[in-house]
Amino acid sequence: MSDRDQADSTTSDFTVLESETVLEGRPFNVVRHLVRLPDGREGHYQVVQHPGAVALVAIDDEDRWLLVRQFRVPAARVMLEVPAGTREPGEEPEVTAARELREETGFAAGSLQRIGGTWMAPGFVTEYIHYYLATELAYDPLPGDADEFLSPPVAMTFDEVLGAIDRGAIEDAKTIVATALFQRWQAAESTPDG
């Protein structure tokens, strides 16, 4: 039995009995679920319902990653991170990726390739991030969101990105995940069947 099959079989032992939205916000809501557990007991779970997001490994023609600096209120600091953004309701991830890249870096991608995805914190939030490799970049900016204040793109080699993670200069989870997915993509591309 695969890990996914095993996970799916245990999921069927949980039943959502009722749900109530306790907070409506932007870009997410908080929902309280009453769930019947596999042993018959009931439990309450608060879940942040998030529309999902994208994150981009944007590589310029000099083989450098384009990152942005952005103040993050929950972390109370400026974070160095890959370009990323929240999906609009009903928006396909690739459309979000193309838009966010232009808004956050000023560049459009001639090539967008999905390289993976992750649940960011599945214990309490439904946010799933789709990761894309963006290459063949051309300057073609879009206006950014009114509440975002981003730095101009910061160009770094992959080794510099890894060094920044090692030093603690990059602590953003999606950026750290992006490096792992990029390495897996590179390894797959370098194999004869890749």
Summary of the structure (lengths in Angstrom):
residues: 194
radius of gyration: 19.0
end to end distance: 26.3
largest distance: 58.5
contacts: 536
relative contact order: 0.17
helix: 26%
strand: 41%
